[in-house]
Amino acid sequence: MRRACGLPRREAVWWAWVCARRAAGDAPPPAVQASLEATQKWIAEPVDEHRRTAMQLAEAVGVAPPAGCAGRAALPAGDSPAPAA
């Protein structure tokens, strides 16, 4: 069995997103839904703009829902967690 910690960074975020999406249920609150959508967008197109948007929306949700944790995972998964220039 493969562990999440052994996955490449993008795939690890995808795995976290799948778990968060399942935990959110069929009708997540709007902020959770926005965070999930932003993270999904970064997974599909891992560019810096999408990564930072995923992080911002995850911060708005917090760490209590799994969606916040999945979105936060996108930031260090990119090239640099430093602030945008």
C-alpha positions as CSV (number, residue, x, y, z in Angstrom):
1,M,0.0,0.0,0.0
2,R,1.3,3.5,-0.9
3,R,1.2,6.2,1.7
4,A,0.3,9.8,1.1
5,C,3.6,11.0,2.4
6,G,5.3,9.0,-0.4
7,L,3.3,10.7,-3.2
8,P,4.6,13.5,-5.3
9,R,3.5,16.9,-4.1
10,R,0.7,17.5,-6.6
11,E,-0.7,14.0,-6.2
12,A,-0.6,14.4,-2.4
13,V,-2.7,17.5,-2.7
14,W,-5.1,15.7,-5.0
15,W,-5.4,12.8,-2.5
16,A,-6.1,15.4,0.3
17,W,-8.7,17.1,-1.9
18,V,-10.5,13.7,-2.6
19,C,-10.7,13.1,1.1
20,A,-11.9,16.6,1.8
21,R,-14.5,16.5,-1.0
22,R,-15.9,13.3,0.4
23,A,-16.0,14.7,4.0
24,A,-17.7,17.8,2.8
25,G,-20.8,15.9,1.7
26,D,-23.4,16.7,-0.9
27,A,-24.1,20.3,0.1
28,P,-21.0,21.9,1.7
29,P,-21.2,25.5,3.0
30,P,-20.3,28.1,0.3
31,A,-16.9,28.8,1.8
32,V,-16.0,25.2,1.9
33,Q,-17.2,24.7,-1.7
34,A,-15.2,27.7,-2.9
35,S,-12.1,26.3,-1.2
36,L,-12.6,22.9,-2.7
37,E,-13.1,24.4,-6.2
38,A,-10.0,26.5,-5.9
39,T,-7.9,23.5,-4.8
40,Q,-9.3,21.4,-7.7
41,K,-8.4,24.2,-10.1
42,W,-4.8,24.2,-8.9
43,I,-4.7,20.4,-9.2
44,A,-5.9,20.6,-12.8
45,E,-3.6,23.5,-13.6
46,P,-0.8,23.9,-11.1
47,V,0.2,27.5,-11.7
48,D,1.2,29.9,-9.0
49,E,-2.0,32.0,-9.3
50,H,-4.3,29.0,-8.7
51,R,-2.0,27.8,-5.8
52,R,-2.2,31.1,-4.0
53,T,-6.0,31.4,-4.5
54,A,-6.4,27.9,-3.1
55,M,-4.4,29.0,0.0
56,Q,-6.3,32.2,0.5
57,L,-9.7,30.5,0.3
58,A,-8.4,27.7,2.6
59,E,-7.3,30.3,5.2
60,A,-10.8,31.7,5.1
61,V,-12.3,28.3,5.8
62,G,-9.8,27.5,8.6
63,V,-8.4,24.1,9.5
64,A,-11.5,22.5,11.0
65,P,-13.0,21.3,7.8
66,P,-10.7,19.1,5.7
67,A,-11.2,21.4,2.7
68,G,-9.1,24.0,4.5
69,C,-6.3,21.6,5.1
70,A,-6.3,20.4,1.5
71,G,-6.2,24.0,0.2
72,R,-3.4,24.9,2.5
73,A,-1.4,21.9,1.2
74,A,-1.2,23.5,-2.2
75,L,1.0,26.3,-1.1
76,P,4.1,24.3,-0.2
77,A,3.4,22.0,-3.1
78,G,4.4,24.7,-5.6
79,D,7.8,26.1,-6.5
80,S,8.0,28.6,-3.7
81,P,5.9,29.4,-0.6
82,A,7.3,32.9,-0.6
83,P,4.9,35.8,-1.1
84,A,4.2,36.8,-4.7
85,A,6.5,39.5,-6.0
